[in-house]
Amino acid sequence: MTRGDTKPSVDQHSDFDEFYAAAFPVLRSQLFAYLGDRAEAQDAVQEAFCRAFSKWKTISAYEDPSAWVRRVAWNVATSRFRRRRTALNFLRNQREVHAEEPSPDRVALVAALAKIPAQLRKAVVLHYIGELSVAEIAAQEDVAEGTVKSWLSRGRAALGAQLAERKEGRSNV
């Protein structure tokens, strides 16, 4: 509570209850017409009345306390309306991005790569897909260029064997 506000007394509670009972339905109807959503309208009006209740000692002394609650409710409703409109505009502007499915050859290659030893797979991927030279792979892996050439040779042979098995398996089906 802010300075000067205190907890409402029993008399103030009954005053607030009467005020609420009289003003709530009218205000909810107004905001329902504005927002087009009864639940949203009710939430906005409830929020305004909660704020009024916490300051009821001060607000009840106003010439027209319902004007204060109405202004707060409309501000809450307008704020929610703007947020919802902004969110809808954002969603409307989003585009679904559809990635192409991998080709059957790509699926076969990935499956075959998964079956060869990790070091051979790494060398093959870095050289043929990553387009690194033998010297770059050797420097990255801290090995001699001859070792990389050996990995590439054995990797191609292992990959070829895996792809041949897959092709034979498919032709027998």
N, C-alpha and C positions, 0 to 999 in steps of 0.2 A: 504494500500500500504506500501511497505517496504521503508526503508530509501533510498533516492536517486531517487525513482520513483515519478513521478509527473503525473498529469492528461495528457493524450495524447493530443497534439494540433490537429488542423483541418488537417494539412498536415499528421500528424502521423495517424489520423483516416483513411484518404484515402489510405495511405500506408498499413495499417492493413487490410482494406477492400479488397485491391488487393491481398495481401498475403493470406487472408482467402479464397477468391474465387478460387485461384489457388491451394492451398494446401488441402483444405477440402475434395474434392471428392476423391482424391488419397488416403489420409489417412483413410477416412471412408471405402473405398474398402478393404484396407489392414486389417483393424480391423474386418470388416465383415467376411472376410475369416478366420480370427483367432478365432473369437467368435462364428460365425455361427448365429448371431442374428443382423439384420440390426439396430434395435432400440438401442440395447446395444452399438453397434459400434458407432452410431451417438452420443449417450450420452457421451461416452468416449472422442470422438474427440471434441465435444462441450466443455466439461470440460477443456480439454487441451487448447483450444483457449481462453476460459474465463481467465484462469490463465495467458496466454501469453498477453492478452489485458491489464490486470492490471499491467503488467511489460513491456509493449511494448517499452517504451523509452530505456530500457536496452537491451531487447531481439533483437530489430531491429538493434542494433549496432553489433550483433554477425555476424560472417562470414556466418553462415548458420542458420538463425532463424527457418527454417522448421525442422532442426535436433532436436532443443530443443523441439518444439511442438510435434514432432513425438515421442521422448523419453517419454515425459509426458503422451501422449495419450496411448502409449503402457504400461506404468506403471499403469495408471488408469484401462485400460482394463484387465491387468494381475491381478490386485487386485480384480476387480469385478469377474473375472473368478474364482479365488481362493475362494472368498466368496461364490459364487454360488455352486461350487463343494463341498465345506465344508457343506453347507446347504443341498445339495442333499444327500451326504453321511450320514449326520445325520438323515435325513428323511427316507432313505433307511434302516437304522439300527433300526428304531423305530418299535415296534410291537404293533399291536392292541391287547388290552387285552379284551377278552370277558368274562364277568361274567355270570355265570349260572343264568338262570331265577329262581326265587324262586318257590319252589314246591307249588302245590295247598294247601297243609296242612299249609305251612308257610303263604301264603296269607290269608287263613281262620283265622289263629291264630292272625296275625297282625290286621285284621279287627275286630275280636272279642275283642282283647285287647283295641282297640280304643274306644269301646263302654262301657267299665266299668269305674267306678270312678278313677280319677287320682291316689289317694293314694293307692288304692287296686292294680292298674296296676303297680305302681312303686314297691310295695312289691313283687308281683308275678315275675316281670322281674328281679329284683335284686336277688331273691332267686333261681328261676328256670333257668334263662338264664345267669345271672351274677354269679351264683354259690356262693352267699354269704350266710353265716349261719344266723340263726335267731338272734344270739347275735351280729353279725357284722352289720346287718340291724338296729337293735335296737340302737347300738352305733352311727351309721351314722345318723339316724333320731332323735336321742336323745329322745327315748321313751322306755318304758318297753318292755321286751321280750314278755310278754303276749299280748301287743298291736300288735306287729308284727305277732304273731300267729293268732290273731283275723283277721288282715288284710289278711293274707294268706288264712285263711279259707273262709272268705267272698269273696275274690278275685277268689279262685278256683270255688266257687259256681256260681259267676256271670259269670265267663269265661265259665264254663260248660253250663250254660243256653244259653249264646250267641252262642256257638258252636252247641248246640242242635237245636236252632232256625234255624241256617244256614243250618244244615243237613236236617231238615224237609222241609225248603224252597226249597232246591235243589231236594229232592225226589218228591215234588209235581209238579216240573216243567216238 
